[in-house]
Amino acid sequence: MKRYIFLLNFFSLCVHAITLEEQYPDFFDCKTDTYIERDTGFIHGEYFSERKMTPCKQEDSVAEFCVKDTFHGLPVTRIVIPDPLPVVAFYIDLPLYKVKSILKKNIGFNAKTGDSDTEPTIKKDGKDRTILMCVPGDQ
């Protein structure tokens, strides 16, 4: 029995899927490295390639990925990436005031509404949904 428990622990350590926090370690400095190559459609980002993700919706040059994941404690349901720009938007199924509160509590980030190219901003998207996005200014 001990051998089986050891093997289960070993395999659980070997199977590590990259998290959104790991994919976007510099998100709160507005530095993202995920983008889609226009010619090939290849998604640059280990989170996406590891899961062999394809967009659940794509219009013009904007790809939407349907997910059920978390980012610093926030429930993310969609990740939107326009190609070929390193812009990322997380759609979060919580009202804006709760997103602000969770970000402040979990990582000490004071989320601002509006546009900024030096830090992420949040926008209300309907009554109970918020968009957390980062649009780097050096594009």
C-alpha positions as CSV (number, residue, x, y, z in Angstrom):
1,M,0.0,0.0,0.0
2,K,2.8,2.4,0.8
3,R,4.3,1.8,-2.6
4,Y,1.1,2.9,-4.3
5,I,0.9,6.0,-2.2
6,F,4.5,6.8,-3.1
7,L,3.7,6.3,-6.8
8,L,0.6,8.5,-6.7
9,N,2.6,11.2,-5.0
10,F,5.4,10.9,-7.5
11,F,3.0,11.1,-10.5
12,S,1.1,14.1,-9.0
13,L,4.4,16.0,-8.8
14,C,5.3,15.1,-12.3
15,V,2.0,16.3,-13.8
16,H,2.2,20.0,-13.4
17,A,0.0,22.2,-15.5
18,I,1.2,25.8,-15.7
19,T,-1.1,28.2,-13.9
20,L,-2.3,31.6,-15.1
21,E,-0.1,33.2,-12.4
22,E,2.9,31.3,-13.9
23,Q,2.0,32.3,-17.4
24,Y,1.7,35.9,-16.5
25,P,4.2,36.6,-13.7
26,D,4.6,40.2,-14.8
27,F,1.0,40.9,-15.6
28,F,0.7,43.6,-12.8
29,D,3.6,45.4,-14.5
30,C,1.7,45.3,-17.7
31,K,4.1,42.9,-19.3
32,T,2.6,40.0,-21.1
33,D,4.1,37.6,-23.6
34,T,1.1,35.9,-25.0
35,Y,0.2,36.6,-28.6
36,I,-1.1,34.8,-31.7
37,E,0.9,34.7,-34.9
38,R,-1.3,36.0,-37.6
39,D,0.1,33.8,-40.4
40,T,0.1,30.5,-38.6
41,G,-2.5,31.0,-35.7
42,F,0.1,29.6,-33.3
43,I,-0.5,30.8,-29.7
44,H,2.6,31.9,-27.9
45,G,2.1,31.0,-24.3
46,E,2.8,27.7,-22.4
47,Y,-0.6,27.8,-20.7
48,F,-2.4,27.6,-24.0
49,S,0.0,25.2,-25.8
50,E,0.2,22.8,-22.9
51,R,-3.6,22.5,-22.9
52,K,-3.8,22.5,-26.7
53,M,-6.3,25.2,-26.5
54,T,-8.1,26.7,-29.4
55,P,-10.4,29.8,-29.3
56,C,-14.0,29.1,-28.5
57,K,-14.8,32.3,-30.5
58,Q,-12.8,34.2,-33.0
59,E,-13.8,37.4,-34.8
60,D,-11.5,39.3,-37.0
61,S,-8.2,39.3,-35.1
62,V,-9.5,38.7,-31.6
63,A,-9.4,35.2,-30.1
64,E,-11.5,34.3,-27.0
65,F,-10.6,31.3,-25.0
66,C,-13.3,29.8,-22.7
67,V,-11.8,28.6,-19.4
68,K,-12.7,27.8,-15.9
69,D,-9.6,28.8,-13.9
70,T,-8.5,31.3,-11.4
71,F,-6.0,34.2,-11.5
72,H,-4.9,35.4,-8.0
73,G,-8.2,34.1,-6.6
74,L,-10.4,35.6,-9.3
75,P,-12.7,33.2,-11.2
76,V,-11.7,33.6,-14.9
77,T,-14.2,32.4,-17.5
78,R,-12.7,33.9,-20.7
79,I,-9.3,35.0,-21.8
80,V,-9.2,37.4,-24.8
81,I,-6.1,37.9,-26.9
82,P,-6.0,40.0,-30.1
83,D,-3.4,38.9,-32.6
84,P,-0.6,39.6,-32.9
85,L,-0.4,42.0,-30.0
86,P,0.7,41.1,-26.5
87,V,-2.6,42.2,-24.9
88,V,-4.5,40.1,-22.4
89,A,-8.0,40.5,-21.0
90,F,-9.5,38.2,-18.3
91,Y,-13.2,38.1,-18.0
92,I,-14.2,37.5,-14.4
93,D,-17.6,36.5,-13.2
94,L,-17.7,38.9,-10.2
95,P,-18.8,42.5,-9.9
96,L,-16.2,45.2,-10.1
97,Y,-16.1,46.0,-6.4
98,K,-15.4,42.4,-5.5
99,V,-12.6,42.1,-8.0
100,K,-11.0,45.3,-6.5
101,S,-11.4,43.8,-3.0
102,I,-9.9,40.4,-3.9
103,L,-6.9,41.9,-5.7
104,K,-6.2,44.2,-2.8
105,K,-6.6,41.4,-0.3
106,N,-4.7,38.7,-2.2
107,I,-1.8,40.7,-3.7
108,G,-2.0,44.2,-2.4
109,F,-2.9,45.6,-5.9
110,N,-5.1,48.7,-6.0
111,A,-7.0,48.2,-9.3
112,K,-7.9,51.3,-11.2
113,T,-10.7,51.8,-13.7
114,G,-9.8,53.5,-17.0
115,D,-6.9,53.1,-19.3
116,S,-3.3,52.8,-18.4
117,D,-0.3,51.4,-20.2
118,T,1.8,50.9,-17.1
119,E,-0.6,48.8,-15.0
120,P,-3.7,46.6,-15.5
121,T,-7.1,48.2,-15.3
122,I,-10.5,46.9,-14.6
123,K,-13.8,47.6,-16.4
124,K,-17.3,46.7,-15.6
125,D,-18.8,44.3,-18.1
126,G,-22.5,44.1,-17.2
127,K,-23.9,43.8,-13.7
128,D,-21.9,40.9,-12.4
129,R,-18.8,40.7,-14.6
130,T,-15.5,42.5,-14.7
131,I,-12.7,42.7,-17.3
132,L,-9.1,42.8,-15.9
133,M,-6.9,43.8,-18.8
134,C,-3.4,45.0,-19.6
135,V,-2.5,46.9,-22.8
136,P,1.3,47.5,-22.8
137,G,2.1,50.9,-24.2
138,D,5.2,49.9,-26.3
139,Q,3.3,48.3,-29.2
